[in-house]
Amino acid sequence: MESYKRRDKINYYLDIAETVLERGTCIRRNFGAIIVSNDRIVSTGYVGAPRGRANCVDLGYCTREKLNVPKGQRYELCRSVHAEANAIIAADRSDMLGATLYLACHDAKTGELYGEVEPCSMCKRMIINAGISTVIIRNTKDTYTTINVESWIDRDDSIEGAKGY
């Protein structure tokens, strides 16, 4: 009998976050986020315009891309609500206290896993205020980066210049 290798729990949740990002509507990068508390998925979120508004994929353009805005800058020009924000909006705060947010990203044009990311400065602020304690970001199919959210608070300047969308 061949031995069965069970997927580790962190990559299991990152696999789910990677599935969630398939609903994203950004034409630059699609992120999927899930919030897990006490081994229970509390909420999910993906990148998309606010309800009832046109998505970039529907319009066929990204304003930030049209203006050649570099990654991590001028988010006020973005039509979308970020995956982390959508997951936080959908969760009860009591479920987020001490929770873990799992995050995965694909390049929207190639569909390739994009592992060199972290939440943008606005999402970092929301994650801190939501009471989430850990963020785990998929780097490759089996590797990830674990961030203790407390480090963002301790290094107050860390919120600026994030490598996000």
HELIX and SHEET records of a PDB file:
HELIX    1   1 LYS A    9  VAL A   20  1                                  12    
HELIX    2   2 LEU A   21  ARG A   23  5                                   3    
HELIX    3   3 CYS A   56  LEU A   59  1                                   4    
HELIX    4   4 THR A   63  LYS A   66  1                                   4    
HELIX    5   5 TYR A   75  LEU A   77  5                                   3    
HELIX    6   6 ALA A   83  ILE A   89  1                                   7    
HELIX    7   7 ARG A   93  MET A   96  1                                   4    
HELIX    8   8 SER A  121  ALA A  130  1                                  10    
HELIX    9   9 GLU A  150  ASP A  154  1                                   5    
HELIX   10  10 ASP A  156  ILE A  159  5                                   4    
SHEET    1   A 5 ARG A  40  TYR A  46  0                                        
SHEET    2   A 5 ARG A  29  SER A  37 -1                                        
SHEET    3   A 5 THR A 100  ASP A 107 -1                                        
SHEET    4   A 5 THR A 134  ARG A 138  1                                        
SHEET    5   A 5 TYR A 144  ASN A 148 -1                                        
END                                                                             
